[in-house]
Amino acid sequence: GEYVLDDEELRPAKDSEWRTTIGEFVEGLLSQDKYYSTVLPRLPMSTKRQLEAKLAPIPQSRKRSKSNLAFLEVYREQGVKVEISHDGEWLTGTTLELLEDMPSRLKVLVKMEDDTEKVISLGRIILADQRYKSTVGRMPRGRSRSRSRDGVDWAREKGKTDKELVEEMRKADREKAVCSSGKEYAKKPVGYKAACALPREQGAASHRLMEEETFVPMKQVRRRSPSPSKGEQDFRRNAPSAEHQARMQQLFEKYGMAKGSEGGRTGHDIDGPEMMRFG
């Protein structure tokens, strides 16, 4: 539509210093997947391809509209030979009137060769009259004229066709999709219940409550016990094994107890000193 070529200045946020135009803002809403942090609804593929065909020529039309601002006096005259872009084709006609009811969206009333009349935006019209071939335009007051970086006279040149611009846009999108990685891909928003069922740093009671509410079983994250220190590792490495301790216990019981009992018997068998009694 004509609003994508509206060059009125716009500041989207109240406290932001960033400025744009209404046309660029509308184009961003139609072509981007997000509005700030809000994910916009996805379009069906057939609708998306039709939208691409409409948006692909917009940057080129915006350059042409800016260049044509220098020739408003020419477009105010009647009978100036021009060419207009209509449905991807360039058609010949002559000017009838410059429509200036909306200063940010100027349009030209053109009479076609079949005597029909069409209202065309400045971004879709070029001068084809040889009388103005070498005419240097003059920008309106308050507007600065800047040369095109590509060196093209957009007030007289047709530029690339709509088909070529659409192919370039789709090729750029394919290359962007191939070169992107990980988080740069557009992801489908997670539903409320699925988002609630995602594992979080919470206790067992919270996990059970979330499972009951969402009917989605959650896996408890097992925490590993802290690894022993180096001193404890050395002590465990040098300590005797359980088998060795059991064997030593058996030897102690066998020989230690026997020696103790033998010592008890020898103590009772030794005769004490003889005692002599007189009388």
C-alpha positions in Angstrom: 0.0 0.0 0.0 0.9 3.7 0.0 1.7 3.8 3.7 5.0 1.9 3.2 6.2 4.9 1.2 5.1 7.5 3.8 8.2 9.6 4.6 6.7 11.4 7.6 9.1 11.2 10.6 8.2 9.0 13.5 9.6 8.3 16.9 8.2 4.8 18.0 8.9 5.2 21.7 8.3 8.2 23.8 11.6 8.2 25.6 13.7 6.9 22.7 16.0 9.1 20.6 15.7 6.7 17.6 13.7 8.1 14.8 12.4 6.5 11.6 9.6 7.1 9.0 6.1 5.8 9.0 6.9 3.8 5.8 9.9 2.1 7.3 8.0 1.4 10.5 5.1 -0.3 8.6 7.5 -2.2 6.4 9.2 -3.6 9.6 5.9 -4.7 11.0 5.1 -6.6 7.9 8.6 -8.2 7.4 9.9 -8.9 10.9 9.0 -11.8 13.2 9.0 -9.7 16.4 7.7 -6.4 17.6 10.4 -5.5 20.2 10.2 -8.6 22.5 6.7 -9.7 21.4 6.6 -12.6 18.9 4.2 -11.9 16.0 1.9 -14.5 14.5 3.4 -16.5 11.7 1.8 -16.0 8.2 0.9 -18.9 5.9 3.5 -19.6 3.3 1.2 -18.5 0.4 0.4 -15.2 2.2 4.1 -14.7 3.0 5.1 -15.1 -0.6 2.5 -12.6 -1.8 3.7 -10.2 0.9 7.4 -10.7 -0.3 6.3 -9.8 -3.9 4.8 -6.5 -2.5 7.7 -5.6 -0.2 10.7 -6.4 -2.4 10.4 -3.3 -4.6 9.8 -0.9 -1.7 13.5 0.1 -1.0 14.0 0.9 -4.6 10.6 2.8 -4.8 11.6 4.7 -1.6 14.8 6.0 -3.3 12.8 7.0 -6.4 10.3 8.9 -4.3 13.0 10.8 -2.7 14.6 11.7 -6.0 11.3 12.8 -7.5 10.8 15.3 -4.8 13.2 17.5 -6.7 10.9 17.5 -9.7 7.6 18.5 -8.1 7.3 21.6 -10.4 7.6 19.3 -13.4 4.9 16.9 -12.2 2.5 19.9 -11.6 2.4 20.5 -15.3 0.0 18.7 -17.6 1.1 16.6 -20.6 4.5 15.6 -19.3 5.4 12.1 -20.6 6.1 9.7 -17.8 6.3 5.9 -17.2 4.6 4.2 -14.3 5.2 0.8 -12.6 2.0 -1.1 -12.4 1.8 -4.8 -11.5 5.5 -5.3 -12.4 5.3 -3.7 -15.8 6.2 -0.2 -17.0 3.4 1.6 -18.8 3.5 5.0 -20.7 1.2 7.9 -19.8 1.1 11.7 -19.3 0.6 13.7 -16.2 -2.7 15.4 -15.3 -2.2 16.7 -11.8 0.0 16.4 -8.7 -2.1 15.4 -5.7 -0.7 17.2 -2.6 -3.4 16.6 -0.1 -1.0 14.4 1.9 2.5 16.0 1.9 4.2 12.9 3.2 2.5 10.7 0.5 2.5 12.6 -2.8 0.8 11.1 -5.8 0.4 11.9 -9.4 -2.7 11.6 -11.5 -1.7 10.0 -14.8 -3.7 9.5 -18.0 -2.8 6.3 -19.8 -2.6 5.5 -23.5 -6.0 3.8 -23.3 -7.6 7.0 -21.9 -7.9 5.5 -18.4 -6.6 7.4 -15.3 -4.4 6.1 -12.5 -3.2 7.6 -9.3 0.4 6.7 -8.9 2.8 7.3 -5.9 6.0 9.2 -6.6 8.0 6.1 -5.9 6.5 4.3 -8.9 6.9 7.0 -11.6 9.8 8.2 -13.7 10.3 11.1 -16.2 10.3 9.9 -19.8 9.9 13.4 -21.4 12.9 14.4 -23.5 12.2 18.0 -22.7 13.4 17.4 -19.1 16.2 15.1 -19.9 18.9 17.5 -18.6 16.7 19.3 -16.1 18.2 19.6 -12.6 15.6 19.4 -10.0 15.2 21.5 -6.9 14.3 20.0 -3.5 11.4 21.6 -1.6 12.2 23.8 1.4 13.2 21.9 4.5 14.4 18.8 2.6 18.0 18.0 1.8 19.0 16.4 -1.4 21.5 13.6 -1.1 23.0 11.8 -4.0 22.3 8.1 -4.4 25.2 6.0 -3.2 24.9 3.7 -6.2 25.1 6.6 -8.7 21.6 5.9 -10.2 19.3 8.7 -11.3 16.2 7.2 -9.8 14.0 10.0 -11.2 14.7 8.7 -14.7 16.0 5.1 -14.3 13.7 2.0 -13.9 16.2 0.0 -12.0 15.7 -3.7 -11.4 12.5 -5.4 -12.2 10.1 -6.6 -9.5 10.9 -10.2 -10.3 14.6 -9.7 -9.8 14.1 -7.9 -6.5 11.9 -10.7 -5.2 14.5 -13.3 -6.1 17.2 -11.3 -4.4 15.1 -11.0 -1.2 14.4 -14.7 -1.1 18.0 -15.6 -1.8 19.1 -13.3 1.1 16.6 -15.1 3.4 17.9 -18.5 2.4 21.5 -17.5 3.0 20.5 -16.0 6.4 18.8 -19.2 7.4 21.9 -21.3 6.4 24.4 -19.1 8.1 22.4 -18.7 11.3 23.0 -21.0 14.2 21.4 -22.0 17.4 19.4 -19.3 19.1 19.2 -17.1 15.9 16.5 -19.4 14.5 12.9 -18.3 15.1 11.4 -20.7 17.6 7.7 -21.5 18.2 6.6 -20.0 21.5 6.2 -22.6 24.3 2.8 -23.0 25.7 1.9 -22.2 29.3 1.6 -25.8 30.5 4.8 -26.9 28.7 6.6 -23.9 30.1 5.5 -24.8 33.6 6.8 -28.3 33.2 10.3 -27.3 32.3 12.9 -28.2 35.0 13.8 -25.4 37.4 15.9 -25.0 40.5 13.2 -26.0 42.9 12.5 -28.5 45.7 10.8 -31.9 45.5 7.5 -30.5 46.7 7.4 -27.9 43.9 8.3 -30.6 41.3 5.5 -32.8 42.5 3.0 -29.9 42.5 4.0 -29.0 38.9 3.6 -32.6 37.8 0.1 -32.8 39.3 -0.9 -29.5 37.6 0.6 -30.2 34.1 0.5 -34.1 34.0 4.0 -34.0 32.7 6.5 -36.2 34.7 9.7 -34.3 35.6 13.0 -35.9 36.1 14.8 -35.0 39.3 18.3 -33.9 38.9 20.6 -36.0 40.9 23.3 -34.1 42.7 26.7 -35.6 42.9 28.3 -35.9 46.3 31.3 -33.7 46.8 34.6 -35.3 45.8 37.0 -36.2 48.7 40.0 -34.1 49.3 43.5 -35.1 48.4 44.4 -36.1 51.9 41.3 -38.3 52.2 42.2 -40.0 48.9 45.7 -40.8 50.1 44.5 -42.2 53.4 42.0 -44.4 51.7 44.6 -45.5 49.2 47.1 -46.5 51.9 44.6 -48.0 54.4 44.5 -51.9 54.6 41.8 -53.7 52.7 38.8 -55.4 54.4 40.2 -58.8 53.5 43.5 -58.0 55.2 41.8 -56.8 58.3 39.7 -59.9 58.6 42.7 -62.2 58.2 44.6 -60.3 60.9 41.6 -60.6 63.2 41.5 -64.4 62.7 45.2 -64.6 63.5 44.8 -62.5 66.6 41.9 -64.7 67.9 43.8 -67.9 67.2 47.2 -67.2 68.7 46.4 -64.4 71.1 43.6 -66.2 73.0 45.6 -69.5 73.0 48.7 -67.8 74.5 46.5 -66.1 77.1 44.9 -69.5 78.2 48.3 -71.2 78.3 49.8 -68.5 80.5 46.8 -69.0 82.9 47.5 -72.7 83.3 51.3 -72.4 84.0 50.5 -69.9 86.7 48.5 -72.5 88.8 50.8 -75.4 88.2 53.9 -73.8 89.8 54.4 -74.9 93.3 54.8 -72.3 95.9 57.5 -72.2 98.6 57.5 -75.0 101.2 56.5 -74.1 104.6 57.9 -75.9 107.7 56.0 -76.0 110.9 57.5 -76.7 114.4 55.8 -78.3 117.2 
